[in-house]
Amino acid sequence: MRLAIHQFPYNDDNYGVLLHDAERGETALVDAGDAEAAEAALDEAGWPLTQIWITHHHGDHTAGLGALAGDGVEVFGPAEIGGIDTVLDGGNSFAFAGREVEVISTPGHTLTMLNYYLPAEKLVFTGDTLFAMGCGRLFEGDAPMMWDSLCKLMALADDTVIYCGHEYTAANARFALSVDPANTALRRRAAAVDELRSIGQPAVPTMIALEKATNPFLRASDAGLRAHLGMEGASDAEVFAEVRRRKDNF
């Protein structure tokens, strides 16, 4: 039986995600930025919380942890976060509802950012590393570090489904068009995203193949994007760094 997944919004643009196995009665929450929103989503679904997976230490991903953690709830995450039961790093794995969860270290946005990958389900939870048509700002890491992290995610199967921590998709699309204007797949996707957002629908989750085709932060090797930036002879990491610099000033 496949996992049931429920994505719910909180704050202005955050997403939390619940994963539930009906046979085992187990439920995981990815990030705990808002206890009230998470509890409402759990109550609506009728699911008991058994695990919490924290991607990174920023408050919009951890502020509700104290209220949500408790007896029968195991908390996984980076070492520097208070209230973690099982401290994780890249290369670790743990079990959820009889399934393996692989931990991918993706420093850049923060130095200890963790992503959670379920290979049997082809699901990855990327926190603030990879967004739909975007990537996280470099608050603690640098561009080469983030590029290496994104390369780890690009190595996943093309049909891997991505859940990320924020709904930035429409704004990301506008920026993407400014650096990759000849990309017809991007233009089609941007129009579809505008339509979704105009009726209040999420543009997340996304998929690895779609991001490779339309996310400028993953397209550093693309000849058209390189030509537009005037960086035909640069390394992929250098092209990524320039795209990130432009986004920071967009």
C-alpha positions in Angstrom: 0.0 0.0 0.0 1.4 3.4 -1.0 1.6 6.2 1.5 -1.1 8.8 1.8 0.3 12.3 1.6 -1.3 15.5 2.7 0.4 18.9 2.0 -0.9 21.8 4.1 0.0 25.5 4.0 1.1 27.7 7.0 2.5 31.2 7.5 2.4 33.2 4.2 4.1 30.6 1.9 5.3 27.6 3.9 4.2 24.0 3.3 4.2 21.1 5.8 3.7 17.6 4.7 2.1 14.6 6.4 2.9 11.0 5.3 0.6 8.2 6.5 0.6 4.4 6.4 -2.9 3.2 7.0 -2.0 -0.4 7.7 0.5 0.5 10.4 -1.2 3.6 11.7 2.0 5.6 11.5 2.3 9.3 10.4 5.3 11.4 9.8 5.4 15.2 9.6 8.0 17.0 7.5 9.1 20.1 9.4 7.3 21.6 12.3 7.0 25.3 11.7 3.4 25.8 12.9 2.0 23.5 15.6 -1.6 24.7 15.2 -1.6 24.1 11.4 0.0 20.7 11.8 -2.5 19.7 14.5 -5.4 20.9 12.4 -4.2 18.8 9.4 -3.7 15.7 11.6 -7.2 16.1 13.1 -8.8 16.6 9.7 -7.2 13.4 8.4 -7.7 11.5 11.6 -4.0 10.4 11.7 -1.8 10.0 14.8 1.6 11.7 14.7 4.5 9.2 15.2 7.5 10.9 13.6 8.8 14.4 12.8 11.5 15.0 10.3 13.2 18.4 10.5 15.1 19.7 7.5 16.9 22.6 9.1 17.0 25.0 12.0 15.2 28.1 10.7 12.2 29.0 12.8 9.6 28.7 10.1 10.5 25.0 10.1 11.0 24.4 13.8 8.8 26.8 15.8 6.1 24.3 16.5 8.4 21.4 17.5 8.0 21.8 21.2 4.3 21.7 21.1 4.2 18.7 18.6 6.8 16.5 20.1 5.9 14.2 23.0 5.3 10.6 24.0 5.1 8.3 21.0 6.6 10.9 18.6 10.2 10.4 17.5 11.9 13.5 16.2 14.7 13.3 13.6 16.9 16.1 12.4 20.2 18.0 12.5 22.3 18.1 15.7 22.0 21.8 16.5 18.2 21.7 16.9 16.8 21.3 20.5 14.4 18.4 21.0 15.9 16.0 18.4 15.6 12.4 19.5 17.7 10.9 16.6 20.4 13.1 15.3 21.1 12.6 11.6 23.6 13.5 8.9 24.0 12.7 5.3 24.4 9.0 4.6 22.3 7.9 7.5 18.9 6.2 7.1 16.0 5.2 9.3 12.7 3.4 9.1 9.2 4.8 8.7 6.3 2.4 8.4 8.6 -0.4 7.2 10.2 1.8 4.6 13.7 3.1 4.3 14.2 6.8 4.6 17.6 8.0 3.3 19.1 11.2 4.6 20.9 13.4 2.0 23.1 16.2 3.3 22.4 19.3 1.2 24.4 22.2 2.7 24.0 25.7 1.2 20.9 27.4 2.6 22.2 26.2 6.0 25.3 24.2 6.7 23.4 21.2 8.2 20.4 21.1 5.8 19.0 17.6 5.5 16.7 16.2 2.7 14.7 13.0 3.2 14.4 10.5 0.3 12.2 7.4 0.2 13.6 5.3 -2.7 10.7 2.8 -2.7 8.2 5.6 -3.0 10.3 7.9 -5.2 9.7 10.8 -2.9 12.1 13.5 -1.7 11.5 16.2 0.8 13.9 19.1 0.0 13.1 21.7 2.6 14.7 24.9 1.5 17.3 23.4 -0.8 15.4 22.9 -4.0 12.2 24.7 -4.8 9.9 24.5 -7.8 11.9 26.5 -10.4 14.2 27.8 -7.6 16.6 27.0 -4.8 17.3 28.4 -1.3 19.3 31.5 -0.6 22.9 30.9 0.6 22.6 32.1 4.2 25.4 29.9 5.6 27.0 28.0 2.7 28.4 29.2 -0.6 27.6 28.6 -4.3 30.0 25.6 -4.9 28.5 23.9 -1.8 24.9 24.5 -3.0 25.8 23.3 -6.5 27.1 20.1 -5.1 23.9 19.7 -3.1 21.7 20.2 -6.1 23.8 17.7 -8.1 22.9 15.1 -5.5 19.2 15.8 -6.1 19.6 15.8 -9.9 21.1 12.3 -9.6 17.7 10.9 -8.3 15.4 9.3 -10.8 13.6 11.7 -13.1 10.2 10.5 -11.9 11.0 11.3 -8.2 8.4 13.6 -6.7 9.6 16.6 -4.9 8.0 18.3 -1.9 9.6 21.5 -0.9 9.2 24.0 2.0 7.7 27.0 0.3 5.3 28.2 -2.4 7.6 30.5 -4.3 6.8 29.0 -7.7 5.2 32.0 -9.5 7.9 34.4 -8.5 10.6 31.8 -9.3 9.0 31.4 -12.8 9.3 35.1 -13.4 12.9 35.1 -12.6 13.6 31.9 -14.5 12.2 33.6 -17.7 14.7 36.4 -17.2 17.7 34.2 -17.5 16.4 31.4 -19.7 14.0 33.2 -22.1 14.3 30.8 -25.0 13.2 27.8 -23.0 9.8 26.8 -24.4 9.1 24.3 -21.7 9.7 27.0 -19.1 7.3 29.4 -20.8 4.6 26.7 -20.9 5.2 25.9 -17.2 5.1 29.5 -16.1 1.7 30.0 -17.8 0.4 26.8 -16.1 1.7 28.0 -12.7 0.1 31.4 -13.1 -3.3 29.7 -13.8 -3.0 27.4 -10.8 -2.0 30.2 -8.4 -4.8 32.5 -9.8 -7.4 30.0 -8.4 -5.5 29.4 -5.2 -4.1 26.0 -6.1 -0.6 24.9 -5.1 2.2 24.5 -7.7 3.9 22.0 -5.5 4.8 19.1 -5.6 7.0 19.0 -8.6 9.3 16.3 -10.2 13.0 15.9 -10.8 12.5 15.8 -14.6 10.4 18.9 -14.7 13.0 20.8 -12.6 15.8 19.7 -14.9 13.8 21.1 -17.8 12.7 24.4 -16.3 14.6 25.3 -13.2 17.5 27.6 -14.1 19.4 26.6 -11.0 19.7 23.1 -12.3 20.4 24.1 -15.9 24.0 25.4 -15.6 25.2 23.1 -18.4 22.5 24.3 -20.9 23.9 26.0 -23.9 21.1 28.4 -24.3 21.2 29.6 -20.7 25.0 29.9 -20.9 24.8 32.0 -24.0 22.2 34.3 -22.5 24.5 34.9 -19.6 27.6 35.2 -21.7 29.2 32.4 -19.8 29.9 29.8 -22.6 33.3 28.9 -21.2 32.5 28.9 -17.5 32.2 25.9 -15.2 28.7 24.6 -14.2 29.4 25.8 -10.7 30.3 29.3 -11.9 27.1 29.5 -14.0 25.1 28.4 -11.0 26.7 31.1 -8.9 25.8 33.8 -11.4 22.2 32.6 -11.6 22.0 32.7 -7.8 23.6 36.2 -7.8 21.0 37.5 -10.2 18.2 35.9 -8.3 19.4 37.6 -5.1 19.1 41.0 -6.9 16.0 40.3 -9.0 
